[in-house]
């Protein structure tokens, strides 16, 4: 007889190019299918429409890849964390790579509330010939305000940029690294930063490289 012991796991995983254009809702459905295929003893929510108990840390913008995603999962029976990771990997779709899994306390705050910032790496594959990117970065950092409009609502982008710098070029293309606010109601969007720099956001390859938890956004 198996004794029910509610257990919470934190899963770290990557989203490759195969999942670049999978939206957040479709990703949730993809996780539900993965959990069914893995045959794990997933805990369900209460109510008229029970759902598998899992939380994703932060929605990944469409068109981006990531090597730092986080996913909390509740199981009714305690299993070895590496067994959970292995079963998930064997059941995962192409482009989803499980890095590790660990048991965490049940009483930790909701994962989404812990995310304070996100770091992105953008390979700039097209650039206006007259744009001095290093100068544009300096001007952004020196600005007191960066008025922008998102979905018809004006806002100030500048306080949402914690850090912004150029990195070593890749394949001859400039590379930008940015750390942006990812708090609820105060989220910095990499495509908005690229646009403010005078770049075409659709011409950049952007990867999320770190999710910062517990308000620990140190300088790059």
C-alpha positions in Angstrom: 0.0 0.0 0.0 1.4 3.4 -1.0 1.1 6.1 1.6 0.2 9.5 0.2 2.8 12.1 1.1 2.3 15.4 -0.7 5.8 16.5 -2.0 6.9 19.6 -3.9 9.6 19.5 -6.5 11.5 22.3 -8.2 12.4 21.5 -11.8 15.0 23.5 -13.7 14.8 23.1 -17.5 15.7 24.6 -20.8 13.5 25.6 -23.8 15.3 25.2 -27.1 14.6 26.5 -30.6 11.9 23.8 -31.2 9.7 25.6 -28.6 10.6 29.2 -29.5 7.1 29.9 -30.9 5.1 28.0 -28.3 3.1 30.5 -26.2 2.6 30.3 -22.5 -0.9 28.7 -22.5 0.3 26.1 -25.0 3.4 25.5 -22.9 1.1 24.8 -19.9 -0.9 22.3 -22.0 2.4 20.7 -23.1 3.4 20.3 -19.5 0.1 18.6 -18.7 0.7 16.1 -21.6 4.2 15.5 -20.5 3.0 14.7 -16.9 0.4 12.3 -18.2 3.0 10.5 -20.4 5.4 10.3 -17.4 2.8 8.6 -15.3 3.8 10.5 -12.2 1.4 10.7 -9.2 0.6 14.3 -9.8 -1.5 16.1 -7.2 -4.6 18.0 -8.5 -6.3 21.2 -7.3 -9.6 21.1 -5.6 -12.9 22.4 -7.0 -15.2 21.7 -10.0 -12.4 21.7 -12.5 -9.3 20.0 -10.9 -6.1 20.8 -12.6 -2.6 19.3 -12.2 -0.7 21.2 -9.5 2.3 22.9 -11.1 3.5 26.4 -11.5 5.8 27.9 -14.1 8.0 30.8 -12.8 7.6 33.3 -15.5 6.1 33.4 -19.0 8.7 33.3 -21.7 8.1 35.8 -24.5 7.2 34.3 -27.8 10.2 33.8 -30.1 12.7 33.5 -27.2 14.7 30.5 -26.1 15.8 29.9 -22.5 18.3 27.8 -20.5 17.0 28.8 -17.1 13.3 28.0 -16.7 11.9 26.9 -13.4 8.8 24.8 -12.7 7.3 23.7 -9.4 5.4 20.4 -9.3 3.4 18.7 -6.5 3.1 14.9 -6.3 0.9 12.8 -4.1 3.7 10.3 -3.4 7.3 11.1 -2.6 9.7 9.9 -5.3 13.4 10.3 -5.7 14.0 13.7 -7.3 16.3 12.2 -10.0 13.6 9.6 -10.9 11.2 12.5 -11.4 13.7 14.3 -13.6 14.3 11.2 -15.6 10.6 10.4 -16.2 9.9 13.9 -17.2 12.8 13.9 -19.7 11.7 10.7 -21.3 8.2 12.1 -21.8 9.2 15.6 -22.8 8.7 17.1 -26.3 11.7 18.0 -28.5 13.3 21.2 -27.2 12.5 20.7 -23.6 15.6 19.6 -21.6 15.4 18.8 -17.9 18.5 20.0 -16.0 17.7 18.9 -12.5 15.0 18.4 -9.9 15.0 18.8 -6.1 12.5 18.4 -3.3 11.6 21.8 -1.7 9.5 22.7 1.3 5.7 22.7 0.8 5.4 26.1 2.5 7.6 28.1 0.2 5.8 31.1 -1.4 4.3 30.7 -4.9 7.1 30.5 -7.4 5.7 33.4 -9.5 5.9 35.7 -6.5 9.6 35.0 -6.0 10.8 36.1 -9.4 12.2 39.7 -9.2 14.3 39.9 -12.4 15.3 38.1 -15.5 18.5 38.3 -17.5 18.6 38.0 -21.3 21.3 37.6 -23.9 20.4 39.1 -27.3 22.5 38.4 -30.5 21.9 41.5 -32.7 21.8 40.0 -36.2 20.9 43.2 -38.1 21.8 46.7 -37.2 21.3 50.1 -38.9 24.7 51.1 -40.5 24.7 54.5 -38.8 23.9 53.2 -35.2 26.7 53.4 -32.6 25.4 50.6 -30.3 27.9 51.3 -27.5 26.8 54.9 -27.4 23.2 54.0 -27.5 23.7 51.7 -24.5 25.4 54.5 -22.6 22.6 56.9 -23.4 19.9 54.5 -22.2 21.8 54.0 -18.9 22.2 57.7 -18.5 18.6 58.6 -19.2 16.3 59.6 -16.3 13.2 58.4 -18.2 12.5 56.2 -21.3 8.9 56.9 -22.2 7.3 53.9 -24.0 3.8 52.7 -24.9 2.8 49.1 -24.4 -0.7 48.0 -25.5 -1.8 51.6 -25.8 -0.6 52.4 -22.2 2.3 54.8 -21.6 5.0 53.8 -19.1 8.6 54.5 -18.2 11.0 51.7 -19.2 14.1 53.1 -17.5 13.4 51.9 -13.9 12.8 48.4 -15.3 16.3 48.1 -16.6 18.6 47.0 -13.8 21.7 46.4 -16.0 22.5 46.7 -19.7 25.9 46.0 -21.3 27.6 44.7 -24.5 29.2 41.3 -24.4 31.8 39.7 -26.6 30.5 39.4 -30.2 29.2 36.0 -31.5 29.7 35.0 -35.1 30.6 38.6 -35.9 27.3 39.9 -34.4 27.1 42.3 -31.5 25.7 40.8 -28.2 23.7 42.6 -25.5 23.1 41.3 -22.0 20.3 42.9 -20.0 18.9 42.4 -16.6 15.3 43.6 -16.3 12.6 43.7 -13.7 10.3 40.7 -13.7 7.9 41.6 -10.9 4.2 41.5 -11.3 3.0 44.7 -12.8 6.6 45.9 -13.4 8.1 43.8 -16.1 10.8 44.9 -18.4 10.5 43.5 -21.9 13.7 42.8 -23.9 12.0 43.7 -27.2 11.2 47.2 -25.8 14.8 47.7 -24.8 16.0 46.7 -28.2 13.6 49.0 -29.8 14.6 51.9 -27.5 18.2 51.3 -28.7 17.2 51.8 -32.3 17.2 48.1 -33.2 14.7 45.9 -34.8 13.6 43.4 -32.1 12.6 40.8 -34.6 16.1 40.6 -36.0 17.7 39.6 -32.7 18.0 36.1 -31.2 17.1 36.4 -27.6 17.8 33.8 -24.9 16.8 34.1 -21.2 19.8 33.1 -19.3 18.8 33.7 -15.6 15.7 34.1 -13.5 16.5 36.0 -10.3 14.6 35.0 -7.2 14.1 36.7 -3.8 15.0 40.2 -4.9 18.7 39.4 -5.4 19.4 41.4 -8.6 23.1 42.0 -8.4 25.0 43.9 -11.0 26.2 42.0 -14.1 
